[in-house]
C-alpha cells in the first residue's frame, strides 16, 4: 500500500531529505563542539549535501499540498492526475531543481582563488557562512532563499485555504468543521516551520557578524535547534501520528514492538481507500 500510494511516496522523499539534513547537520555540529576544522573541499561537500537536502523539504511539502488540494477539490480527477508516474516525475523535478541550485553554488565557490591561500585547511568551523566567500555567492544565496521561501509559501497557503474552504462547506455539523480546521492549522504550523528553515543561511550570516562571541554561540545553538532540528523531527511525528495508516506502525515502533498485526494493516488500507474515494467538490 505504501509503495503504490503517491502520498506516501512524497512522504518518503520528505523523510529521506530530512534524515540527510539531520545527519550532516549533526555531524558538522559535533565537529564544531570538538573544535575540529576541515579542509575547504571536504567542508564544501558536506555543506552542499546538507543544503541540497534542506531545500528539498519545502519543495516536497509544496508538492504534497498540491496533491492534497487536488484530492479534496477534484476527487474524480485525482486518480488521473496524481499517478505513480506523475509523482515520480514530480520528485525528479524537485531533485533536479535543487541540483541546478547546488551547481550554481559550487560555481560561485570555485571563483574564489583558493590557489593563493597558504593552505586549504579552514581556520574556522565548517559552517555554510564560511563558504560564502565572494559577493556574488552571497547575492545568489539571498535571492535563492527568498525565491524558495516565497514560492513555497504562496503555493502552500493557497492550497490550504482551498482545502479549508472545502472542509467547512462539506462538513455536516459544527464539530466536524472545527476538527477539520484544527487539523489544517496543525499542518500549517508544520509547514511554516519547514519554510522558516529556508531562512537559516541568512540568519547564520547575521549571527556570524556579531562582535560578542558568547552571544553568537548561543544564537547559533538556538537557531540550529529550533529551525534545523525541530522542523525535521516534527515532520515525521506530525504526518505519522495524524495518518490513520501510519499511526499503528509508528506507535508500534516507538513502543519497541516489532510486529504489526496484518488485520490492522488491512483495515487501515480499507479506511484509506474509502477516504480517497469519498466524493467531494469545490
N, C-alpha and C positions, 0 to 999 in steps of 0.2 A: 504493500500500500504506500509506504513512504517513498519507495523508489519510482513509483508511477504517478505520483501526485505533484503537479508543478509547484504548489505551495510549499511542500516540504523540500523540494529541490532548491528553491530560493532560500529557505531557512538553512539548509545545509551549507550553501555558499556563504551565507552570513556568518554561520558558526565557524567555518574554516577560516574566513578572513579575520574574525575576531580572535580566534585562537593564535593565529600567526602574529597578530599585533601584540597580544599578551605575552607570548614567548619572547619575541625580540625586544619589546619594551622592558620586560622584567630583566632580561639579560643585560641590557645597557644600564639599567638602574643598579643592578648588583655590581657591575664592574665599577661604576662611579663610587659606590659605597666602599669598595676596597681600594679606591684611589689608583685604579689601573687605567692607563691610557693605551689607545690603539693607534695603528698607522692610519693615514688618511684613506687608502684603498679599502682596508677591512671595515673601517667605520662607515665608509660610503655604502658598502654592500649591505651592512646591517640596517642602516638608516633607510635606504631605499626600499628594502623589503618591508620594513615597518610602515613606511609612508604609503607604499602600494596597498597593503592590506587595510590600513586605516581609511584610505579613501574609497575602498570598495564597499565598506559598510554603509555609508549614507546613500550611495547609488543603488545598492541592492535593496535597501529599505524603500527607496523610491519605486523600484520595480514591483516590490511586494505590495505597496499601497495602491499602485495602478491595478494589480491583479485583484485585490480586494474590491476596488471600485467597480471593475468590470463584473465581478461575481455578484455583487449586490444590485447594481443598476441595470446590468444587461445579462441576466441569468441564462436566457435562452441562447445568447451568442457566446457565453463563456466557454463551453466545450470546444467551440470552433476557433476562438481567438487564443485562448490560453491552453495550448497543447504542449506536450513534452518537447517537440521540436522547436517551437517558438520560445519556450522557456530556456532551453539550452542556447539558442541563438541570442536571447537577451543577456544571459550570463556571459557569453563570449564577448558581446559588445561592451559590457561593463569592464571586463578584464582588459579588453583591447584599448578602451579609452584611458584606463589607468596606466597601461604600459606605455602609451604615447606620452602621457604626462611625465612618467618616470624618465623617458628618453630625453625630454627637454631639460629635466632637472640635471641629468648626467651631462648633457651637452654644455649647459651653463657652468657646471662644476669643472669641466675639463678646460674651460677658458682660462682658469687661474694658472699662472706659471709655477707649477709645483717644482719644476727643474731648478728654479732659483733658490729654493729652500735648502738649508744645510742638511735636513733630514725630513723624511716623510712621517716621522713619529710626531703625533699630536702633543701639544703642550697642555691641552685641556681635555676634559672628559668628552667622550663621544656622545654628543647630542646633535640634534638636527640643526640648531642655530649655528653650530661651529662650521657647518658646511655651506652656509650662506655667505660665501666669500666675496663675490662680486656684486655690484649694484644691480646688474641685470637679473641675477638669480633671485635677489630679494624682491624686485618688482614682479617677476613672474610668479614667485611663490604667493605673494599677496593677491595678485589677480586670479590665480588658480584657486586659492582658498575661497575667495569671495564668490567666484563663479559656481563652485560646487555647493557652497552654502545657500546661495540664493536660488539656484535651480532646484536643488533637492527640497528646500523648504517650501518653495512655491508649489511644486507638484504634490508634495505630501499634504500640505494644508488644504489645497483644493480637493484632493481625493477624499480626505477625511471629512471635509464639510459636506461633500456629496453623499458619502455613506451615512453621515449623521442625519441629514435631511430625510433620506430614505428610511432609516431606522425609526425616526419619530413618526413618519407618515404611515409606516406599515405596522406600527405597534397597536395592539388591540386595547391596551389599558395603560394607565399611568405608570404602574410598577414596571412593566416591561420596557417602556420608554426610558425610565430612569436607569434601569440596568444596562441598556444599550449605551446610554450617554456616559455612564461611569466607565464602562469598558473602553469606549473610544477615548475618553480622557486619559486613561491609563496608557493606552498605546501612544497617544500624542506626547505624553511625558517621556516615554521611552525613546520615541523618535527625536524629540528635542534634545535629549542627552547625546544621542549619536551625532546629531547635526552640530551640537556645540563642540564636539571633539575635533571637528574640522578647523576650529579656530585655535587649536593648541599651538601650532608653529608660530603665528604672530604673537601670541601671548608669551611664549618662551623667549622670543626676541626682545620683548619689552622687559621681561623679568631679568634677562641677562644684562641689560643696560643699567640696572640698579647699582648704586655705589656701595650699598650695605650688603656684604656677602652673607651675613646671617639671615637677614630678611629675604634675600634672593633664594637662599637654600630652602627656607620654609615655604615660600611661594611655589618653588619648583615641585616640592613634595605634594602640596595641596592640589596644584593643577594636575599633576600626574595621577593622583588617586581619584579625584572627582571627575576629570574629563577624559582620562585614558582608560583606567582600570574599571571604574564603576559602570560606565555605559556598556562595556563588553560583558561584564558579569551579569548585569541585569537583563541583557538581551536574551540569553538562553533561559533564564528563570521566567521572564515575562511571557515569552511565547510558549515555553514548555508547560507552565502551570495553567495557563489560560486555555490551551488547546486540549480538547477532550480526548484526543487520541494519544497525545504525547504525555499527558499528565500521569496515567498509571505507570508508564515505563520510567518516567523521570523520578517519580516518588519511590518506585521500587529500587532504582539505582542509588538514590540518595539514602535509602534505608538499608543499603548493603544486601538486598535480596536480588540474586542474580537471575531468578526465574520469574517470568510473567505468564500468567495464565493465557492459554490460547483462546479460551472463550471470551476473556476480557478484550483481547485484540480484535477478535471477530465482531464483538458487539460495538467496539469503538469504530471499526470500519463501516459497519451498517449505519451508525449515527452520522458519520462523516458524509456518507453518500446521500442520506436523507437531507442533511443540512445544505449540501451543494446543489441538490436538485429542487430545493424549495423554491416556489415561484415568488418573484419579486419584481418590481418595476420602479422606474424613476418617476 
